[in-house]
Amino acid sequence: MLEPGSRRLLMESLQPPDGFRLDWAVGTTYSLDLLALLSAPVAFAFSDWQDRDGRPSADPVALLKAVRQYASRICLFCQAGKIHVPKNYQPLLASMEESVVEANAPQGGSFHPKLWFLRFVDGESVVFRLLCLSRNMTFDRSWDTLLRLEGPLRTERKRAFSKNHPLGQFIESLPRMCTRPLSTAWRKRMDDLADEIRRVEFEIPEPFEDIDFWPLGIVSPNDKPFRDRIDRILVVSPFVDDSFASELAQRQFPMYLLSRGETLARLQDETLKQFGKVWILDDTATPEPGETEQEGDANATLEADGVENHDIPLVGLHAKVYVVDAGRNASVFTGSANATAAAFHRNVEFLVQLCGKKSCCGIDA
């Protein structure tokens, strides 16, 4: 869980394993704060050069060194038109210009995934790390989730791990969504990444026993994460719409919801009645607006494409989690998709499904 007041857990997750160095990194986000992007090369280079919020160190020499060393190794895809440029000119941002690529969703929604693919090397050894988040590359002060998966590249394998094909399909789709062509070097890296990620043996975190990857909105046959048996489901999402709830309710299993108060106020009464229980996050868990926020409402609103619309840092609940109970088994889906029809039918999103026995996952029978 990423706490509202700190980004250090995210910054620590970007740092290389002991003895390794970053070869290159590919990331995706919906909205982008360019100053937040500066913290990525700092994380790759120096573990102690960010403040508690993950902002880059004020040490100009350290920051310049990190940006120059790693800017060309980072490629970050974001929704077109959702880049926040700081009011004051920052010369270092010019070094990161080629690292940012704007993208549009092919089905008319939003480009909304939050992922990092990190390739670390140590001699001939290659390790990949996958970060799947609900938080954008911004300084939002919200409750979010981060899933960290890591594993070696099995260079001896000629065939892919079948579980990883959706990851490869997602990576292959990214260049087609760009508003401008990728450089020759990055086209080659993206091709290599799509090939290599299929042969990475990710370690499944305990107590789970299996894992599945669900890219949404790339015209993939795997675009249906809730297609299997469901006995009951807990939905944790800051944004919910009537269409999504009605679609789930048609399958007639018990549903429970944790969301934001302003979201619940917008739902129809009939929609709320479809949930057995409904909760909101305690007000004491929401931090007060910080000094970086501009005047206005600190609570984001929902756009027509099912994503948050905010020009100030978001506070409160922002995690997207779906806990599914099915017989003796349980699954936890985590990632970027809000509980909206647009998120599951038009946007580009990404969810990871962790599967295990219900008793091992801490879920009551």
Secondary structure per residue as TSV (DSSP state, phi and psi in degrees):
chain	resnum	aa	ss	phi	psi
A	1	M	-	360.0	130.3
A	2	L	B	-91.9	118.8
A	3	E	-	-76.4	154.3
A	4	P	T	-59.9	-36.3
A	5	G	T	-89.0	1.7
A	6	S	-	-148.1	142.8
A	7	R	-	-113.2	11.2
A	8	R	H	-63.5	-36.2
A	9	L	H	-60.9	-40.3
A	10	L	H	-65.8	-44.8
A	11	M	H	-62.9	-39.2
A	12	E	H	-65.0	-32.6
A	13	S	H	-73.1	-16.6
A	14	L	H	-85.4	-15.1
A	15	Q	S	-76.4	144.1
A	16	P	-	-65.4	153.8
A	17	P	-	-64.2	161.8
A	18	D	T	-57.5	130.3
A	19	G	T	86.8	-7.9
A	20	F	-	-107.4	163.6
A	21	R	E	-132.5	154.7
A	22	L	E	-71.3	127.8
A	23	D	E	-86.9	-56.0
A	24	W	E	-162.9	164.9
A	25	A	E	-138.3	138.5
A	26	V	E	-121.9	127.1
A	27	G	E	-128.1	162.1
A	28	T	E	-136.7	146.2
A	29	T	E	-155.6	159.6
A	30	Y	S	-82.1	-64.6
A	31	S	S	-105.6	153.2
A	32	L	E	-136.9	126.4
A	33	D	E	-99.3	119.5
A	34	L	H	-62.4	-30.8
A	35	L	H	-68.5	-35.2
A	36	A	H	-64.7	-36.4
A	37	L	H	-62.7	-33.0
A	38	L	H	-60.9	-26.7
A	39	S	H	-70.7	-20.4
A	40	A	H	-65.3	-52.7
A	41	P	H	-63.0	-29.9
A	42	V	H	-64.4	-41.8
A	43	A	H	-63.7	-39.1
A	44	F	H	-65.7	-30.6
A	45	A	H	-98.7	-42.3
A	46	F	-	-134.9	121.2
A	47	S	T	-75.4	-19.2
A	48	D	T	-113.6	25.0
A	49	W	-	-115.0	33.8
A	50	Q	B	-131.9	157.2
A	51	D	-	-85.2	-174.3
A	52	R	T	-62.2	-30.6
A	53	D	T	-85.3	2.8
A	54	G	-	82.6	8.6
A	55	R	-	-73.5	146.3
A	56	P	B	-59.0	151.2
A	57	S	-	-60.4	149.5
A	58	A	S	-77.5	-7.5
A	59	D	-	-68.3	108.5
A	60	P	H	-65.6	-33.1
A	61	V	H	-68.8	-45.3
A	62	A	H	-64.2	-42.4
A	63	L	H	-66.9	-43.4
A	64	L	H	-61.8	-42.7
A	65	K	H	-61.9	-45.5
A	66	A	H	-65.2	-45.4
A	67	V	H	-64.0	-45.0
A	68	R	H	-63.1	-34.9
A	69	Q	H	-75.1	-34.3
A	70	Y	H	-118.3	-7.7
A	71	A	G	-57.6	-42.0
A	72	S	G	-74.3	-7.5
A	73	R	G	-99.7	1.7
A	74	I	E	-115.8	133.4
A	75	C	E	-131.5	116.8
A	76	L	E	-118.9	121.8
A	77	F	E	-94.3	134.4
A	78	C	E	-140.1	162.6
A	79	Q	E	-61.4	131.9
A	80	A	T	-58.1	129.7
A	81	G	T	86.8	3.0
A	82	K	-	-112.2	37.2
A	83	I	E	-102.9	125.2
A	84	H	E	-93.2	119.0
A	85	V	-	-99.2	128.5
A	86	P	-	-61.5	149.9
A	87	K	S	-62.8	-39.9
A	88	N	S	-93.3	136.8
A	89	Y	-	-62.8	131.1
A	90	Q	-	-118.2	104.2
A	91	P	G	-54.7	-32.9
A	92	L	G	-62.9	-25.9
A	93	L	G	-64.0	-25.1
A	94	A	G	-61.9	-30.5
A	95	S	G	-70.7	-22.4
A	96	M	G	-97.1	1.4
A	97	E	G	-57.4	-43.2
A	98	E	G	-76.9	-6.8
A	99	S	G	-83.6	-15.0
A	100	V	E	-106.1	129.4
A	101	V	E	-128.4	123.6
A	102	E	E	-81.9	147.2
A	103	A	E	-139.6	156.2
A	104	N	-	-127.0	143.7
A	105	A	-	-71.4	137.1
A	106	P	T	-70.9	-19.7
A	107	Q	T	-103.8	16.9
A	108	G	S	89.7	-1.0
A	109	G	S	-90.8	-142.6
A	110	S	-	-112.7	152.6
A	111	F	B	-85.5	107.3
A	112	H	-	-130.7	8.3
A	113	P	-	-74.9	155.7
A	114	K	-	-130.8	96.3
A	115	L	E	-138.0	155.5
A	116	W	E	-133.5	130.1
A	117	F	E	-109.0	115.2
A	118	L	E	-116.3	125.5
A	119	R	E	-107.7	114.8
A	120	F	E	-110.4	143.2
A	121	V	E	-129.7	150.4
A	122	D	E	-147.9	94.3
A	123	G	T	66.6	-121.5
A	124	E	T	-92.3	-5.8
A	125	S	E	-83.0	137.6
A	126	V	E	-127.9	128.0
A	127	V	E	-122.5	135.5
A	128	F	E	-108.4	144.0
A	129	R	E	-125.1	133.8
A	130	L	E	-114.4	123.7
A	131	L	E	-109.2	124.5
A	132	C	E	-117.5	117.0
A	133	L	E	-122.9	167.9
A	134	S	S	-106.3	-7.8
A	135	R	S	-95.6	140.2
A	136	N	-	-76.9	171.3
A	137	M	B	-84.4	70.0
A	138	T	S	-142.5	-177.1
A	139	F	-	-102.4	32.4
A	140	D	-	-56.3	143.7
A	141	R	E	-111.0	73.0
A	142	S	E	-132.8	165.4
A	143	W	E	-81.4	119.3
A	144	D	B	-135.8	173.7
A	145	T	-	-121.5	154.9
A	146	L	E	-141.9	126.0
A	147	L	E	-111.2	127.8
A	148	R	E	-115.0	119.7
A	149	L	E	-119.5	144.1
A	150	E	E	-145.1	147.8
A	151	G	E	-173.8	160.3
A	152	P	E	-80.6	151.8
A	153	L	B	-79.3	121.6
A	154	R	-	-87.8	86.4
A	155	T	T	-66.7	-21.9
A	156	E	T	-76.3	-15.2
A	157	R	-	-79.5	134.1
A	158	K	S	-91.8	-26.2
A	159	R	S	-109.9	154.7
A	160	A	-	-79.0	159.3
A	161	F	-	-74.3	123.7
A	162	S	G	-59.8	-32.0
A	163	K	G	-61.7	-25.3
A	164	N	G	-90.8	-2.6
A	165	H	H	-58.0	-40.7
A	166	P	H	-60.3	-32.9
A	167	L	H	-64.3	-45.4
A	168	G	H	-62.9	-40.1
A	169	Q	H	-63.3	-40.3
A	170	F	H	-63.4	-46.1
A	171	I	H	-63.1	-41.7
A	172	E	H	-62.6	-27.8
A	173	S	H	-78.5	-22.0
A	174	L	H	-61.0	-48.4
A	175	P	H	-59.7	-29.2
A	176	R	H	-72.9	-16.1
A	177	M	H	-96.7	-4.4
A	178	C	B	-70.9	145.5
A	179	T	S	-82.3	-14.0
A	180	R	S	-140.3	149.4
A	181	P	-	-62.5	145.6
A	182	L	-	-72.3	156.5
A	183	S	-	-66.8	162.0
A	184	T	H	-58.7	-41.4
A	185	A	H	-62.7	-42.2
A	186	W	H	-77.1	-28.4
A	187	R	H	-62.1	-41.1
A	188	K	H	-65.5	-42.8
A	189	R	H	-64.5	-39.0
A	190	M	H	-65.6	-39.3
A	191	D	H	-62.9	-44.0
A	192	D	H	-63.5	-41.7
A	193	L	H	-63.1	-44.4
A	194	A	H	-61.1	-34.5
A	195	D	H	-75.9	-48.0
A	196	E	H	-70.8	-36.7
A	197	I	G	-62.4	-25.0
A	198	R	G	-71.5	-18.2
A	199	R	G	-111.7	21.7
A	200	V	B	-94.0	130.3
A	201	E	-	-96.4	88.5
A	202	F	-	-70.1	137.2
A	203	E	-	-79.6	128.2
A	204	I	-	-83.6	124.4
A	205	P	-	-67.6	140.9
A	206	E	T	-68.7	149.3
A	207	P	T	-94.4	20.0
A	208	F	-	-78.3	159.7
A	209	E	-	-118.6	-14.7
A	210	D	E	-151.4	165.6
A	211	I	E	-147.7	145.8
A	212	D	E	-138.4	149.5
A	213	F	E	-114.3	135.3
A	214	W	E	-128.4	89.4
A	215	P	E	-76.7	133.8
A	216	L	E	-113.3	144.0
A	217	G	S	83.3	13.8
A	218	I	S	-111.3	21.2
A	219	V	S	57.5	51.7
A	220	S	-	-107.6	145.8
A	221	P	T	-65.3	-14.1
A	222	N	T	-94.5	26.9
A	223	D	-	-82.2	22.5
A	224	K	-	-132.5	79.1
A	225	P	T	-67.2	-22.0
A	226	F	T	-108.0	33.6
A	227	R	-	-81.5	-22.2
A	228	D	S	-85.3	-175.0
A	229	R	-	-59.3	136.8
A	230	I	-	-135.1	125.3
A	231	D	S	-94.1	-32.4
A	232	R	E	-164.5	158.8
A	233	I	E	-143.7	138.0
A	234	L	E	-105.9	123.9
A	235	V	E	-106.6	122.3
A	236	V	E	-115.7	110.7
A	237	S	-	-157.6	137.4
A	238	P	S	-70.7	-23.7
A	239	F	-	-129.2	133.1
A	240	V	B	-138.2	143.8
A	241	D	-	-125.8	164.9
A	242	D	H	-63.7	-36.0
A	243	S	H	-64.5	-44.8
A	244	F	H	-63.8	-45.7
A	245	A	H	-62.2	-41.7
A	246	S	H	-66.1	-36.8
A	247	E	H	-63.6	-42.7
A	248	L	H	-67.7	-41.3
A	249	A	H	-62.7	-25.0
A	250	Q	T	-61.9	-22.6
A	251	R	T	-88.3	-4.0
A	252	Q	-	59.7	46.3
A	253	F	-	-116.1	154.9
A	254	P	-	-60.4	138.9
A	255	M	E	-128.8	142.6
A	256	Y	E	-132.1	150.4
A	257	L	E	-138.4	133.6
A	258	L	E	-121.0	120.1
A	259	S	E	-148.4	-161.3
A	260	R	-	-101.3	148.2
A	261	G	H	-58.3	-42.4
A	262	E	H	-68.3	-27.6
A	263	T	H	-69.7	-45.2
A	264	L	H	-62.0	-34.5
A	265	A	H	-65.7	-24.0
A	266	R	H	-88.5	-13.0
A	267	L	S	-79.1	149.6
A	268	Q	-	-69.0	153.1
A	269	D	H	-58.2	-39.5
A	270	E	H	-64.4	-33.1
A	271	T	H	-66.6	-46.1
A	272	L	H	-62.9	-33.2
A	273	K	H	-68.5	-18.3
A	274	Q	T	-75.7	-13.6
A	275	F	S	-98.0	132.5
A	276	G	S	-64.3	-40.2
A	277	K	E	-141.5	148.6
A	278	V	E	-133.6	133.2
A	279	W	E	-127.8	158.0
A	280	I	E	-126.0	155.3
A	281	L	-	-67.9	137.8
A	282	D	-	-56.9	137.3
A	283	D	G	-58.1	-29.6
A	284	T	G	-69.8	-14.5
A	285	A	G	-85.8	-6.3
A	286	T	S	-99.6	120.2
A	287	P	-	-70.1	157.5
A	288	E	-	-70.5	150.2
A	289	P	-	-54.7	135.8
A	290	G	-	-88.0	176.2
A	291	E	T	-66.5	-21.2
A	292	T	T	-77.9	-11.3
A	293	E	-	-81.8	142.7
A	294	Q	-	-85.2	170.5
A	295	E	S	-66.1	142.5
A	296	G	S	140.0	-173.3
A	297	D	-	-78.2	126.2
A	298	A	S	-78.5	-4.9
A	299	N	S	-101.1	127.5
A	300	A	-	-70.4	156.5
A	301	T	E	-109.5	167.8
A	302	L	E	-100.4	124.5
A	303	E	-	-80.5	171.7
A	304	A	T	-62.4	-26.1
A	305	D	T	-91.3	15.2
A	306	G	S	78.5	20.4
A	307	V	S	-123.1	165.6
A	308	E	E	-74.4	143.2
A	309	N	E	-120.9	103.2
A	310	H	-	-148.5	137.4
A	311	D	S	-103.1	5.5
A	312	I	S	-129.7	158.1
A	313	P	-	-56.4	133.4
A	314	L	-	-77.7	142.1
A	315	V	E	-124.3	163.8
A	316	G	E	90.1	-160.6
A	317	L	E	-68.5	128.7
A	318	H	-	-138.1	-1.3
A	319	A	-	-71.4	147.7
A	320	K	-	-123.6	109.4
A	321	V	E	-138.5	138.8
A	322	Y	E	-128.5	117.8
A	323	V	E	-105.9	118.1
A	324	V	E	-114.3	129.4
A	325	D	E	-105.2	125.2
A	326	A	E	-143.6	100.7
A	327	G	T	62.3	-128.7
A	328	R	T	-84.4	-4.2
A	329	N	E	-109.3	162.1
A	330	A	E	-143.5	152.0
A	331	S	E	-133.0	146.0
A	332	V	E	-119.3	118.6
A	333	F	E	-99.8	130.6
A	334	T	E	-139.9	147.2
A	335	G	E	158.9	-136.2
A	336	S	S	-104.7	-13.6
A	337	A	-	-81.5	117.5
A	338	N	-	-68.7	163.7
A	339	A	B	-83.6	65.4
A	340	T	S	-132.4	154.7
A	341	A	H	-62.6	-38.3
A	342	A	H	-62.9	-39.8
A	343	A	H	-60.9	-36.7
A	344	F	H	-96.6	-4.8
A	345	H	H	-129.7	-18.3
A	346	R	T	-130.2	-36.7
A	347	N	S	-73.3	162.2
A	348	V	B	-92.1	118.5
A	349	E	E	-135.6	175.2
A	350	F	E	-149.6	131.7
A	351	L	E	-127.9	145.4
A	352	V	E	-113.0	133.5
A	353	Q	E	-107.1	121.9
A	354	L	E	-105.1	128.8
A	355	C	E	-120.2	146.9
A	356	G	E	-171.4	177.5
A	357	K	E	-67.9	143.8
A	358	K	T	-59.1	-41.3
A	359	S	T	-64.7	-35.6
A	360	C	T	-72.3	-27.7
A	361	C	T	-86.8	2.9
A	362	G	T	76.9	21.6
A	363	I	-	-102.0	128.6
A	364	D	-	-66.2	147.2
A	365	A	-	-71.4	360.0
